[in-house]
Amino acid sequence: MLWSSMSMTLAEKQKTVREETQRYLKLAEDEYGIDLSRVMISFDLRGTSAGQFCPAQPDKPGKERPRIRYNRQLMRNEGSWPELRDQVVPHEVAHAAQRLNPKWPQDRKSNPSHGRYWVAVMNFFGRPAEIYHKEPVRTARRSAQYEYACGCDTTMIGLKSHMRVKSGRSSLRDCKKCGGSWEFVRNASKD
Protein backbone atom coordinates (compact mmCIF):
# COMPACT_ATOMS: atom_id res chain seq x y z
CA MET A 1 0.00 0.00 0.00
CA LEU A 2 1.12 3.54 -0.66
CA TRP A 3 0.30 6.45 1.56
CA SER A 4 1.18 10.09 1.26
CA SER A 5 2.75 11.16 4.52
CA MET A 6 2.96 14.84 3.66
CA SER A 7 -0.57 15.60 4.80
CA MET A 8 -0.89 13.00 7.55
CA THR A 9 -1.17 14.07 11.18
CA LEU A 10 0.51 12.10 13.95
CA ALA A 11 -2.88 10.61 14.88
CA GLU A 12 -3.42 9.48 11.26
CA LYS A 13 0.05 7.91 11.18
CA GLN A 14 -0.63 6.07 14.44
CA LYS A 15 -3.91 4.81 13.01
CA THR A 16 -2.09 3.60 9.88
CA VAL A 17 0.58 1.83 11.96
CA ARG A 18 -2.12 0.23 14.11
CA GLU A 19 -3.99 -0.98 11.00
CA GLU A 20 -0.80 -2.28 9.35
CA THR A 21 0.19 -4.06 12.56
CA GLN A 22 -3.24 -5.70 12.73
CA ARG A 23 -2.98 -6.70 9.06
CA TYR A 24 0.41 -8.35 9.56
CA LEU A 25 -0.77 -10.03 12.78
CA LYS A 26 -3.72 -11.52 10.84
CA LEU A 27 -1.41 -12.71 8.04
CA ALA A 28 0.83 -14.45 10.61
CA GLU A 29 -2.17 -15.97 12.40
CA ASP A 30 -3.49 -17.42 9.16
CA GLU A 31 -0.11 -18.71 7.96
CA TYR A 32 1.10 -20.26 11.21
CA GLY A 33 -2.21 -21.17 12.87
CA ILE A 34 -1.47 -19.13 15.99
CA ASP A 35 -3.50 -16.69 18.05
CA LEU A 36 -2.04 -13.18 18.10
CA SER A 37 -5.24 -11.40 19.10
CA ARG A 38 -3.91 -10.53 22.58
CA VAL A 39 -1.00 -8.46 21.21
CA MET A 40 -1.42 -4.85 22.27
CA ILE A 41 -0.05 -1.88 20.30
CA SER A 42 1.37 1.23 21.94
CA PHE A 43 3.30 4.31 20.90
CA ASP A 44 5.34 4.90 24.04
CA LEU A 45 8.80 3.72 23.00
CA ARG A 46 11.57 6.29 23.45
CA GLY A 47 15.21 6.43 22.57
CA THR A 48 16.82 5.17 19.39
CA SER A 49 14.78 2.01 18.77
CA ALA A 50 12.02 2.27 16.19
CA GLY A 51 9.98 -0.61 17.58
CA GLN A 52 10.02 -3.31 20.23
CA PHE A 53 8.13 -6.53 20.85
CA CYS A 54 7.55 -7.21 24.56
CA PRO A 55 6.38 -10.65 25.64
CA ALA A 56 3.70 -10.93 28.30
CA GLN A 57 4.83 -10.55 31.90
CA PRO A 58 1.94 -11.99 33.93
CA ASP A 59 3.48 -10.93 37.25
CA LYS A 60 3.68 -7.23 36.30
CA PRO A 61 0.50 -5.12 36.34
CA GLY A 62 -0.18 -3.54 32.95
CA LYS A 63 2.16 -5.96 31.19
CA GLU A 64 0.05 -9.12 31.33
CA ARG A 65 -0.40 -9.15 27.56
CA PRO A 66 2.27 -9.18 24.85
CA ARG A 67 2.67 -5.84 23.14
CA ILE A 68 4.39 -4.09 20.29
CA ARG A 69 5.72 -0.64 21.09
CA TYR A 70 6.54 2.00 18.48
CA ASN A 71 8.59 5.16 18.68
CA ARG A 72 6.25 8.11 18.18
CA GLN A 73 9.21 10.45 17.60
CA LEU A 74 10.06 8.56 14.40
CA MET A 75 6.53 9.09 13.13
CA ARG A 76 7.02 12.84 13.41
CA ASN A 77 10.09 12.65 11.20
CA GLU A 78 8.89 12.61 7.58
CA GLY A 79 12.09 10.89 6.47
CA SER A 80 11.59 8.02 8.95
CA TRP A 81 7.89 7.52 8.37
CA PRO A 82 8.01 5.26 5.26
CA GLU A 83 10.57 2.93 6.82
CA LEU A 84 8.65 2.74 10.08
CA ARG A 85 5.47 1.85 8.24
CA ASP A 86 6.98 -0.52 5.67
CA GLN A 87 9.82 -2.22 7.55
CA VAL A 88 9.55 -1.75 11.32
CA VAL A 89 5.90 -2.85 11.54
CA PRO A 90 6.47 -6.27 9.89
CA HIS A 91 9.77 -6.60 11.80
CA GLU A 92 8.02 -6.33 15.18
CA VAL A 93 5.08 -8.49 14.13
CA ALA A 94 7.60 -11.14 13.03
CA HIS A 95 8.98 -11.10 16.58
CA ALA A 96 5.47 -11.58 17.96
CA ALA A 97 4.83 -14.52 15.61
CA GLN A 98 8.25 -15.98 16.43
CA ARG A 99 7.82 -15.76 20.20
CA LEU A 100 4.13 -16.67 20.40
CA ASN A 101 4.25 -19.70 18.09
CA PRO A 102 4.05 -22.75 20.40
CA LYS A 103 5.38 -25.00 17.60
CA TRP A 104 8.76 -23.23 17.65
CA PRO A 105 11.41 -23.46 20.38
CA GLN A 106 11.13 -20.65 22.90
CA ASP A 107 14.65 -20.66 24.31
CA ARG A 108 16.93 -17.95 22.98
CA LYS A 109 19.67 -20.41 21.98
CA SER A 110 17.43 -22.42 19.62
CA ASN A 111 15.36 -19.41 18.56
CA PRO A 112 17.44 -16.20 18.77
CA SER A 113 15.69 -12.87 18.23
CA HIS A 114 16.77 -12.51 14.61
CA GLY A 115 17.32 -16.19 13.88
CA ARG A 116 15.84 -18.52 11.28
CA TYR A 117 12.25 -18.44 12.61
CA TRP A 118 12.15 -14.65 12.58
CA VAL A 119 13.75 -14.62 9.10
CA ALA A 120 11.12 -17.14 7.91
CA VAL A 121 8.30 -14.82 9.04
CA MET A 122 9.94 -11.81 7.38
CA ASN A 123 10.33 -13.81 4.16
CA PHE A 124 6.67 -14.84 4.35
CA PHE A 125 5.77 -11.15 4.69
CA GLY A 126 7.90 -10.42 1.63
CA ARG A 127 10.04 -7.95 3.58
CA PRO A 128 13.85 -7.88 3.88
CA ALA A 129 15.11 -9.42 7.12
CA GLU A 130 16.93 -6.25 8.21
CA ILE A 131 17.71 -5.78 11.86
CA TYR A 132 18.30 -2.03 12.23
CA HIS A 133 16.40 0.95 10.94
CA LYS A 134 18.44 3.38 8.90
CA GLU A 135 16.98 6.69 9.98
CA PRO A 136 18.66 8.84 12.61
CA VAL A 137 16.50 9.45 15.67
CA ARG A 138 16.38 12.78 17.40
CA THR A 139 15.40 12.13 20.97
CA ALA A 140 12.30 13.91 22.15
CA ARG A 141 14.12 15.42 25.12
CA ARG A 142 17.68 16.40 25.58
CA SER A 143 19.16 15.44 28.92
CA ALA A 144 20.11 18.24 31.24
CA GLN A 145 23.85 18.93 31.33
CA TYR A 146 25.84 20.19 34.31
CA GLU A 147 29.28 21.72 34.02
CA TYR A 148 32.05 20.85 36.48
CA ALA A 149 35.59 22.30 36.52
CA CYS A 150 38.96 21.39 38.03
CA GLY A 151 42.20 23.36 37.92
CA CYS A 152 42.80 22.76 34.22
CA ASP A 153 39.62 21.67 32.45
CA THR A 154 35.81 21.48 32.42
CA THR A 155 33.50 18.53 31.86
CA MET A 156 29.78 17.98 31.45
CA ILE A 157 27.73 15.34 33.25
CA GLY A 158 24.06 14.36 32.98
CA LEU A 159 21.25 14.88 35.47
CA LYS A 160 21.45 11.48 37.20
CA SER A 161 25.19 11.76 37.83
CA HIS A 162 24.82 15.37 38.98
CA MET A 163 22.07 14.41 41.46
CA ARG A 164 24.19 11.55 42.86
CA VAL A 165 27.15 13.89 43.36
CA LYS A 166 24.95 16.61 44.86
CA SER A 167 23.35 14.20 47.36
CA GLY A 168 26.68 12.66 48.33
CA ARG A 169 25.81 9.18 47.03
CA SER A 170 28.65 9.44 44.52
CA SER A 171 31.67 11.56 43.76
CA LEU A 172 33.61 12.46 40.65
CA ARG A 173 37.14 11.07 40.40
CA ASP A 174 39.91 13.62 40.53
CA CYS A 175 41.10 15.04 37.22
CA LYS A 176 43.60 12.75 35.50
CA LYS A 177 45.62 15.70 34.18
CA CYS A 178 46.05 17.97 37.20
CA GLY A 179 44.81 15.78 40.06
CA GLY A 180 42.38 18.50 41.14
CA SER A 181 38.86 17.79 42.32
CA TRP A 182 35.86 18.63 40.15
CA GLU A 183 33.64 21.46 41.39
CA PHE A 184 30.15 22.29 40.18
CA VAL A 185 30.10 25.40 37.95
CA ARG A 186 26.64 25.75 36.39
CA ASN A 187 23.59 24.13 34.84
CA ALA A 188 24.62 24.32 31.18
CA SER A 189 21.14 23.34 29.99
CA LYS A 190 19.80 26.79 30.85
CA ASP A 191 22.06 28.56 28.37
Backbone as numpy.savetxt, mean C-alpha at the origin, in Angstrom:
# Nx Ny Nz CAx CAy CAz Cx Cy Cz
-11.92 -2.56 -20.93 -12.76 -1.37 -20.93 -11.89 -0.13 -20.93
-12.37 0.91 -21.57 -11.64 2.17 -21.59 -12.46 3.23 -20.89
-11.80 3.99 -20.05 -12.45 5.09 -19.37 -11.63 6.33 -19.57
-12.29 7.45 -19.64 -11.58 8.72 -19.68 -11.44 9.19 -18.24
-10.21 9.37 -17.79 -10.01 9.79 -16.41 -10.01 11.31 -16.25
-9.93 12.02 -17.35 -9.80 13.47 -17.27 -10.98 14.14 -16.57
-12.16 13.59 -16.72 -13.32 14.23 -16.13 -13.87 13.46 -14.93
-13.15 12.44 -14.48 -13.65 11.63 -13.38 -13.25 12.23 -12.03
-14.22 12.27 -11.12 -13.93 12.70 -9.75 -13.32 11.53 -8.99
-12.79 11.79 -7.81 -12.24 10.73 -6.98 -13.33 9.70 -6.65
-14.53 10.16 -6.36 -15.63 9.24 -6.05 -15.95 8.34 -7.25
-15.91 8.91 -8.46 -16.17 8.11 -9.67 -15.06 7.09 -9.89
-13.83 7.48 -9.60 -12.71 6.54 -9.75 -12.83 5.41 -8.73
-13.21 5.74 -7.50 -13.38 4.70 -6.49 -14.51 3.74 -6.90
-15.56 4.29 -7.45 -16.66 3.44 -7.92 -16.18 2.52 -9.03
-15.38 3.04 -9.95 -14.84 2.23 -11.05 -13.94 1.13 -10.51
-13.06 1.47 -9.55 -12.17 0.46 -8.97 -12.99 -0.60 -8.24
-14.01 -0.18 -7.53 -14.88 -1.14 -6.82 -15.55 -2.08 -7.82
-16.08 -1.52 -8.91 -16.75 -2.35 -9.93 -15.77 -3.30 -10.61
-14.57 -2.80 -10.94 -13.56 -3.65 -11.58 -13.10 -4.76 -10.63
-12.94 -4.42 -9.36 -12.56 -5.43 -8.37 -13.63 -6.51 -8.31
-14.90 -6.10 -8.25 -16.00 -7.07 -8.20 -16.02 -7.94 -9.47
-15.75 -7.32 -10.60 -15.73 -8.07 -11.87 -14.64 -9.13 -11.86
-13.44 -8.75 -11.43 -12.34 -9.72 -11.37 -12.59 -10.79 -10.31
-13.18 -10.40 -9.17 -13.52 -11.40 -8.15 -14.49 -12.44 -8.72
-15.48 -11.98 -9.48 -16.47 -12.89 -10.09 -15.80 -13.81 -11.11
-14.89 -13.25 -11.93 -14.16 -14.08 -12.89 -13.39 -15.19 -12.17
-12.71 -14.84 -11.09 -11.93 -15.82 -10.32 -12.85 -16.85 -9.67
-13.97 -16.40 -9.13 -14.92 -17.34 -8.53 -15.38 -18.37 -9.56
-15.75 -17.90 -10.72 -16.25 -18.79 -11.77 -15.17 -19.74 -12.27
-13.95 -19.25 -12.44 -12.87 -20.07 -12.97 -12.38 -21.12 -11.97
-12.27 -20.74 -10.71 -11.66 -21.63 -9.72 -12.66 -22.27 -8.77
-13.94 -21.93 -8.91 -14.97 -22.54 -8.06 -14.80 -22.19 -6.59
-14.44 -20.94 -6.31 -14.23 -20.50 -4.94 -15.17 -19.35 -4.62
-15.37 -19.12 -3.32 -16.26 -18.06 -2.88 -15.41 -16.86 -2.44
-15.52 -15.77 -3.16 -14.79 -14.55 -2.83 -15.75 -13.43 -2.42
-16.99 -13.78 -2.12 -18.00 -12.77 -1.83 -17.75 -12.02 -0.53
-16.94 -12.57 0.37 -16.66 -11.90 1.65 -15.54 -10.87 1.56
-14.88 -10.77 0.40 -13.76 -9.83 0.28 -14.29 -8.40 0.29
-13.78 -7.62 1.23 -14.17 -6.21 1.34 -13.20 -5.36 0.52
-13.63 -4.19 0.14 -12.81 -3.25 -0.63 -12.75 -1.93 0.13
-11.52 -1.43 0.33 -11.39 -0.14 1.01 -10.35 0.71 0.28
-10.35 1.99 0.61 -9.46 2.95 -0.03 -8.66 3.69 1.04
-8.10 2.93 1.97 -7.41 3.53 3.11 -5.92 3.23 3.16
-5.38 2.68 2.09 -3.96 2.35 2.07 -3.15 3.63 1.87
-2.07 3.76 2.63 -1.19 4.92 2.52 0.21 4.45 2.21
1.06 5.39 1.90 2.46 5.06 1.64 2.71 4.85 0.16
3.64 3.97 -0.16 4.07 3.80 -1.54 3.46 2.60 -2.23
2.69 1.79 -1.52 2.03 0.64 -2.16 0.74 1.09 -2.83
0.47 0.54 -4.01 -0.74 0.90 -4.74 -1.93 0.10 -4.24
-1.70 -1.13 -3.82 -2.77 -1.98 -3.35 -2.23 -3.02 -2.39
-3.15 -3.66 -1.67 -2.74 -4.67 -0.70 -3.91 -5.61 -0.43
-3.64 -6.93 -0.51 -4.63 -7.90 -0.08 -4.34 -8.27 1.35
-5.35 -8.23 2.21 -5.20 -8.58 3.63 -6.11 -9.76 3.93
-5.53 -10.89 4.35 -6.38 -12.02 4.71 -7.20 -11.70 5.95
-8.22 -12.50 6.19 -9.06 -12.30 7.37 -8.24 -12.53 8.63
-8.54 -11.74 9.65 -7.93 -11.92 10.97 -9.06 -12.00 11.98
-9.61 -13.21 12.17 -10.82 -13.36 13.00 -10.68 -12.82 14.42
-9.47 -12.76 14.95 -9.28 -12.30 16.32 -9.17 -10.79 16.45
-9.20 -10.06 15.33 -9.08 -8.60 15.37 -10.37 -7.94 14.91
-11.01 -7.16 15.78 -12.26 -6.49 15.41 -12.06 -5.60 14.18
-12.99 -5.69 13.25 -12.93 -4.91 12.02 -12.11 -5.55 10.93
-11.44 -6.65 11.24 -10.59 -7.33 10.25 -10.98 -8.80 10.10
-12.24 -9.11 10.44 -12.71 -10.49 10.40 -12.86 -11.03 8.98
-12.99 -10.12 8.03 -13.16 -10.52 6.63 -11.93 -10.15 5.82
-11.61 -10.93 4.78 -10.49 -10.55 3.92 -10.83 -9.25 3.20
-9.80 -8.48 2.89 -10.08 -7.21 2.21 -8.94 -6.83 1.28
-9.32 -6.04 0.29 -8.36 -5.45 -0.64 -8.37 -3.96 -0.38
-7.18 -3.42 -0.13 -7.03 -2.00 0.15 -6.35 -1.33 -1.03
-6.82 -0.14 -1.37 -6.22 0.63 -2.45 -5.74 1.97 -1.93
-4.74 2.51 -2.61 -4.16 3.79 -2.25 -4.92 4.91 -2.97
-5.69 5.65 -2.20 -6.51 6.74 -2.75 -5.64 7.84 -3.36
-4.44 8.04 -2.81 -3.54 9.08 -3.33 -3.20 8.81 -4.80
-3.00 7.52 -5.14 -2.69 7.19 -6.53 -3.86 7.51 -7.46
-5.07 7.41 -6.96 -6.23 7.72 -7.80 -6.28 9.20 -8.14
-5.74 10.03 -7.26 -5.74 11.47 -7.52 -4.73 11.84 -8.60
-3.72 11.03 -8.75 -2.67 11.28 -9.73 -3.12 10.75 -11.09
-3.37 11.65 -12.03 -3.87 11.24 -13.35 -2.92 10.28 -14.05
-1.62 10.42 -13.83 -0.66 9.52 -14.46 -0.73 8.11 -13.91
-1.10 7.96 -12.64 -1.16 6.65 -11.99 -2.49 5.94 -12.22
-3.52 6.70 -12.50 -4.87 6.15 -12.56 -5.01 4.96 -13.52
-4.56 5.04 -14.78 -4.75 3.89 -15.67 -4.08 2.62 -15.17
-2.88 2.75 -14.61 -2.19 1.56 -14.11 -2.90 0.99 -12.89
-3.38 1.84 -12.02 -4.11 1.37 -10.85 -5.33 0.57 -11.29
-6.06 1.12 -12.21 -7.29 0.48 -12.69 -6.99 -0.81 -13.45
-5.99 -0.77 -14.34 -5.77 -1.89 -15.26 -4.82 -2.96 -14.75
-3.92 -2.62 -13.83 -2.93 -3.59 -13.38 -3.04 -3.89 -11.89
-3.20 -2.90 -11.05 -3.21 -3.12 -9.61 -4.47 -3.87 -9.18
-5.61 -3.54 -9.76 -6.86 -4.22 -9.39 -6.75 -5.73 -9.64
-6.40 -6.19 -10.86 -6.28 -7.63 -11.04 -5.15 -8.24 -10.20
-4.09 -7.50 -9.96 -2.99 -7.97 -9.13 -3.49 -8.35 -7.73
-4.25 -7.45 -7.11 -4.73 -7.70 -5.75 -5.81 -8.77 -5.72
-6.67 -8.80 -6.73 -7.68 -9.86 -6.80 -7.00 -11.22 -6.98
-5.90 -11.26 -7.73 -5.16 -12.51 -7.90 -4.63 -13.00 -6.55
-4.20 -12.07 -5.69 -3.78 -12.47 -4.35 -4.95 -13.05 -3.56
-6.11 -12.43 -3.68 -7.29 -12.94 -2.97 -7.62 -14.35 -3.45
-7.62 -14.56 -4.77 -7.92 -15.89 -5.32 -6.87 -16.90 -4.89
-5.63 -16.48 -4.89 -4.51 -17.35 -4.50 -4.63 -17.77 -3.04
-4.91 -16.84 -2.16 -4.94 -17.13 -0.73 -6.25 -17.77 -0.26
-7.33 -17.53 -0.98 -8.63 -18.04 -0.53 -9.06 -19.29 -1.28
-8.20 -19.85 -2.11 -8.51 -21.07 -2.84 -8.09 -22.27 -1.98
-9.06 -23.01 -1.43 -8.70 -24.12 -0.53 -8.00 -25.27 -1.25
-8.03 -25.29 -2.57 -7.38 -26.36 -3.33 -5.88 -26.13 -3.46
-5.41 -24.93 -3.14 -4.00 -24.60 -3.29 -3.34 -24.55 -1.91
-2.04 -24.88 -1.84 -1.34 -24.83 -0.55 -1.40 -23.41 0.03
-1.51 -23.33 1.34 -1.62 -22.02 1.97 -0.35 -21.58 2.69
0.65 -22.46 2.76 1.90 -22.03 3.38 2.72 -21.21 2.40
3.45 -20.26 2.90 4.18 -19.31 2.05 5.32 -19.97 1.28
5.82 -21.11 1.77 6.91 -21.78 1.05 6.39 -22.43 -0.22
5.26 -23.12 -0.14 4.67 -23.78 -1.31 3.92 -22.82 -2.21
3.43 -21.74 -1.63 2.61 -20.78 -2.37 3.03 -19.36 -2.02
4.23 -18.93 -2.48 4.68 -17.57 -2.16 3.78 -16.52 -2.81
3.83 -15.32 -2.27 2.93 -14.24 -2.70 2.88 -14.04 -4.21
4.00 -14.09 -4.88 4.02 -13.88 -6.33 4.53 -15.13 -7.03
4.14 -16.27 -6.49 4.56 -17.56 -7.05 3.66 -18.05 -8.16
3.76 -19.33 -8.47 3.08 -19.89 -9.65 1.56 -19.80 -9.59
0.95 -19.89 -8.40 -0.51 -19.81 -8.32 -0.98 -18.39 -8.63
-0.27 -17.41 -8.07 -0.61 -16.02 -8.35 -0.40 -15.72 -9.84
0.71 -16.19 -10.40 0.99 -15.99 -11.83 -0.11 -16.64 -12.67
-0.57 -17.82 -12.28 -1.63 -18.51 -13.02 -2.91 -17.66 -13.06
-3.25 -17.04 -11.93 -4.46 -16.19 -11.90 -4.25 -14.96 -12.78
-3.09 -14.35 -12.71 -2.82 -13.18 -13.55 -2.89 -13.56 -15.04
-2.35 -14.71 -15.39 -2.43 -15.18 -16.77 -3.87 -15.42 -17.18
-4.67 -16.00 -16.29 -6.08 -16.21 -16.58 -6.78 -14.87 -16.83
-6.41 -13.85 -16.05 -6.99 -12.52 -16.24 -6.48 -11.85 -17.51
-5.43 -12.40 -18.11 -4.85 -11.79 -19.30 -4.03 -10.55 -19.00
-3.50 -10.48 -17.78 -2.72 -9.32 -17.35 -1.29 -9.76 -17.10
-0.30 -8.88 -17.32 1.09 -9.25 -17.05 1.30 -9.47 -15.55
2.09 -10.47 -15.21 2.35 -10.79 -13.81 3.48 -9.89 -13.28
3.20 -8.59 -13.21 4.17 -7.62 -12.72 3.94 -7.39 -11.24
5.04 -7.23 -10.52 4.96 -7.15 -9.07 4.83 -5.72 -8.57
5.52 -4.77 -9.20 5.55 -3.40 -8.70 4.87 -2.45 -9.68
4.17 -1.45 -9.11 3.64 -0.42 -9.99 4.78 0.52 -10.37
4.61 1.20 -11.48 5.69 2.01 -12.04 5.58 3.49 -11.67
4.45 3.90 -11.18 4.23 5.32 -10.95 4.81 5.78 -9.62
5.43 6.94 -9.60 5.90 7.47 -8.32 4.70 7.88 -7.47
4.84 7.73 -6.17 3.75 8.08 -5.26 4.19 9.26 -4.40
3.40 10.31 -4.46 3.62 11.41 -3.53 2.79 11.10 -2.32
3.40 11.06 -1.16 2.65 10.76 0.04 1.69 11.90 0.34
0.58 11.55 0.94 -0.45 12.54 1.22 0.04 13.59 2.22
0.85 13.14 3.18 1.36 14.05 4.19 2.88 13.95 4.22
3.49 15.05 4.47 4.93 15.03 4.65 5.20 15.03 6.14
6.09 14.17 6.58 6.41 14.07 7.98 7.05 15.35 8.48
6.73 15.70 9.70 7.35 16.88 10.31 8.85 16.62 10.46
9.64 17.65 10.30 11.10 17.56 10.40 11.60 18.53 11.48
12.54 18.04 12.30 13.09 18.82 13.38 14.60 18.91 13.21
15.11 20.12 13.32 16.53 20.35 13.09 17.28 20.29 14.42
18.39 19.57 14.41 19.30 19.48 15.55 20.68 19.89 15.06
21.49 20.48 15.95 22.84 20.93 15.59 23.84 20.50 16.65
25.07 20.28 16.19 26.20 20.02 17.10 27.20 21.15 16.86
28.46 20.94 17.18 29.45 21.99 16.99 29.83 22.23 15.54
29.56 21.25 14.67 30.04 21.39 13.29 29.00 21.16 12.20
27.82 20.71 12.56 26.86 20.30 11.52 25.43 20.42 12.03
24.48 20.21 11.12 23.06 20.11 11.49 22.51 18.83 10.88
21.43 18.34 11.47 20.75 17.16 10.93 19.26 17.31 11.17
18.48 16.58 10.39 17.03 16.61 10.52 16.56 15.25 11.00
15.59 15.23 11.91 14.98 13.97 12.32 13.46 14.11 12.24
12.76 12.99 12.16 11.31 12.99 12.05 10.62 13.17 13.40
9.30 13.24 13.35 8.49 13.52 14.54 8.67 12.45 15.62
8.60 11.17 15.25 8.70 10.11 16.27 10.02 10.18 17.01
11.11 10.31 16.26 12.43 10.39 16.90 12.52 11.63 17.78
12.03 12.75 17.29 12.06 14.00 18.05 11.29 13.83 19.37
10.13 13.21 19.31 9.32 13.04 20.53 10.00 12.11 21.52
10.69 11.08 21.04 11.44 10.18 21.93 12.58 10.93 22.62
13.29 11.74 21.86 14.39 12.52 22.43 13.85 13.52 23.44
12.79 14.21 23.08 12.20 15.24 23.93 11.71 14.66 25.26
11.13 13.45 25.20 10.60 12.83 26.43 11.66 12.10 27.23
12.86 11.96 26.67 13.92 11.29 27.40 13.96 9.78 27.19
13.07 9.25 26.36 13.05 7.81 26.10 14.18 7.39 25.18
14.82 8.35 24.53 15.90 8.07 23.59 16.82 9.27 23.55
18.01 9.06 23.01 18.92 10.19 22.83 19.63 10.02 21.49
20.09 11.14 20.96 20.85 11.10 19.72 22.30 10.80 20.06
22.96 9.97 19.26 24.38 9.70 19.47 25.16 10.98 19.18
26.30 11.08 19.83 27.16 12.25 19.60 27.61 12.28 18.15
27.90 13.48 17.66 28.35 13.67 16.29 29.62 12.87 16.04
29.66 12.19 14.92 30.84 11.38 14.57 32.04 12.25 14.18
31.77 13.46 13.69 32.87 14.33 13.25 33.54 15.06 14.42
32.72 15.76 15.21 33.30 16.60 16.27 33.13 16.03 17.67
32.29 15.01 17.81 32.05 14.41 19.13 31.09 15.20 19.98
30.57 16.30 19.46 29.63 17.13 20.21 28.24 16.51 20.28
27.47 16.93 21.26 26.10 16.42 21.39 25.16 17.24 20.51
24.10 16.61 20.08 23.11 17.26 19.22 22.11 18.01 20.09
21.83 19.26 19.73 20.88 20.09 20.46 19.76 20.51 19.51
18.54 20.51 20.05 17.39 20.92 19.25 17.54 22.38 18.84
17.26 22.66 17.54 17.34 24.03 17.02 15.96 24.58 16.73
15.18 23.84 15.88 13.88 24.38 15.46 13.05 23.29 14.78
11.76 23.58 14.70 10.84 22.76 13.91 10.93 23.26 12.48
11.62 22.51 11.63 11.87 22.95 10.25 10.63 22.83 9.38
9.61 22.14 9.86 8.38 21.97 9.06 7.59 23.26 8.97
7.83 24.18 9.88 7.04 25.42 9.92 7.64 26.52 9.05
8.69 26.19 8.32 9.30 27.20 7.44 8.52 27.35 6.17
